[in-house]
Amino acid sequence: MSNEQAQRAQEADSGPAQDVRVSTPRRAARSDHRAVSRFEEELPGSHTELSSEEAIQRLQAGLPVERVFIRRLHLTGSFPKGLLIRDAYIKELSITEAHFEQNVSLQACSLHRVYAEDARFDQSVSFKRSRVNLFYMLRGELHKGLNCESIKAGSKFLIAESNFKGRVRFWEALFEDWASFEQCAFEERFDFRSAECRAGVSLNRSHFKGAALFRGAHIALKLEANEARFDGLIDLSKAKLHDFVYLEDIEQGPDQRWAFWNTVSERILVRPDQLEGRLESEEAGDYSKAMREYGVLKRSYEHEHLYSYDDWAFYRFKVNERRSRGASWSRPWTKLWELMDYLLLDWGCGYGTDPLRAVRAALVMVLFFACIYTLEFDKVHAVDKLPFSQLPADALLNRFAVSLFLSVSAFTSGFGDLRESVMDWLNIPLVIEALLGTLLWGLFIVAFGRKVVR
């Protein structure tokens, strides 16, 4: 073998060996990177790792657990003393068939996964200012409520088949994904005020015995409460609801009430019969506020082309607008204007939403003025032909028939052709009837046209 051939053979033998020595540490580095999760990468350097056994011993003794990292913490059995975990990183928290006799508090903690099943809490439970990636609670019993104020949930947040006998608080909570409360019972207030949900909220088949407060909440996707029962107030005031709000299938208790003050939404699906007599502000006599709330409902119905519902909301809007003007006997003209508003616009045509009201009002007015003419029949000019010629001219049936014909003529054709029909002061009701007839015909045309065009 020549020197050149020997050198090539040596290079061929050494090549693969060099590749192996270089690539091995790179693969190991990638493997180590996969072993460290993103959750662990966020772990502060000041937190020391604590084993599950050590953490349980401290908690059983009633000692606080602070500024530690726990990979997996499984709580089961009885805990007679209070639990306090503060500023801890827990990759997996599992609570199964556990009984907590005192307060359970996880304050400002970072929790990757929380799974609780068949757990009983005799005192309060708090996740205040904590971060949770995934949260599941099944068949929980909480006797003193749940405090999740300012909690941040990065993924699914589900509580199902659980009973809450105290207040539930999600004040200023942030949900990156769906927040679901399925088949739960809430004895007291459910507080979702100022919470932000970047997906949706589900309350299906749950029972809310206290108030359900969504004041100021921000919900990007739908809010649904299918087959849920509400016994108290549903407060959607100042809430920003960007998608459909499904409230048509809820069950309502006798004291259930609504609030929609300054709600930002165009897709609230709730029927007028669910709202009639249940708007809290209207029942409390705050008509100015109720007027604005009916305006919110009107805009929502109009957006969904529910025009019969829209007419109902507009009518309630105008009724509360009239009541909010503050008419007073110290200013008699305000009382007179309120009376005319009620008789002509409300009772007369439902503020342009009900043409049948105009027909009803016309019949009542015609009969009312016919009775006036009948009582003062001696001031009505004699007619050539009596409706009932076989009866005397002053017979009641003839008097009423002539008066009715006179009333219909005045109401439909005006005063112009009837100036010689009556005498003395009877011209005054005749003129009034002619004016009312002209006005009511215009209101009927408006109401009828509104129904036909829409």
Long-range contacts (C-beta under 8 A, 24 or more apart in sequence): 37-91, 37-112, 39-89, 39-91, 39-110, 39-112, 39-133, 40-69, 40-91, 42-89, 42-110, 43-69, 43-89, 44-89, 47-88, 47-89, 59-83, 59-85, 82-123, 85-109, 95-119, 100-125, 103-144, 106-130, 111-135, 116-140, 124-166, 127-151, 132-157, 135-159, 137-162, 138-162, 142-166, 145-169, 145-188, 148-173, 149-173, 150-174, 152-176, 153-177, 153-179, 156-180, 158-182, 159-184, 160-184, 163-187, 164-188, 167-191, 167-210, 170-195, 171-195, 172-196, 174-198, 175-199, 175-201, 178-202, 180-204, 181-206, 182-206, 185-209, 186-210, 186-212, 189-213, 189-232, 192-217, 193-217, 197-221, 200-224, 200-243, 203-228, 204-228, 207-231, 208-232, 211-235, 214-239, 215-239, 215-259, 217-241, 219-243, 222-246, 225-249, 225-250, 226-250, 227-251, 229-253, 230-256, 231-255, 231-256, 232-256, 232-257, 233-257, 233-258, 233-259, 233-280, 234-258, 234-259, 235-259, 236-260, 236-263, 236-265, 236-268, 237-261, 237-262, 237-263, 238-262, 238-263, 238-264, 239-263, 239-264, 239-265, 240-264, 240-265, 241-265, 241-267, 241-268, 243-267, 244-269, 245-269, 245-270, 247-274, 248-274, 250-274, 252-278, 257-283, 258-293, 259-293, 260-293, 260-296, 260-297, 261-289, 261-292, 261-293, 261-296, 262-292, 262-296, 263-293, 263-296, 265-296, 265-300, 266-299, 266-300, 266-303, 266-304, 267-300, 267-303, 267-304, 268-296, 268-297, 268-300, 269-304, 270-297, 271-309, 272-309, 272-312, 272-313, 282-316, 282-320, 287-320, 287-321, 287-323, 287-324, 288-320, 288-324, 290-316, 290-320, 291-317, 291-320, 291-321, 291-324, 294-320, 307-454, 311-350, 311-353, 311-354, 311-450, 312-353, 314-351, 314-353, 315-350, 315-351, 315-353, 315-354, 318-345, 318-346, 318-351, 319-346, 319-351, 322-346, 344-436, 344-439, 344-440, 344-443, 345-443, 348-440, 348-443, 349-440, 349-443, 349-444, 349-446, 349-447, 350-447, 352-443, 352-446, 352-447, 352-450, 353-447, 353-450, 354-447, 355-444, 355-447, 355-448, 355-451, 357-447, 358-440, 358-443, 358-444, 358-447, 358-448, 359-444, 361-440, 362-411, 362-437, 362-440, 362-444, 365-411, 365-433, 365-436, 365-437, 365-440, 366-404, 366-407, 366-408, 366-411, 367-404, 367-407, 369-407, 369-410, 369-411, 369-429, 369-430, 369-433, 370-400, 370-403, 370-404, 370-406, 370-407, 371-403, 372-403, 372-426, 372-429, 373-402, 373-403, 373-406, 373-407, 373-422, 373-426, 373-429, 374-399, 374-400, 374-403, 376-426, 377-402, 377-403, 379-422, 379-423, 379-424, 379-425, 379-426, 380-406, 380-421, 380-422, 380-423, 380-426, 381-420, 381-421, 381-422, 381-423, 406-430, 407-433, 410-434, 410-437, 411-436, 411-437, 411-440, 412-437, 412-441, 414-438
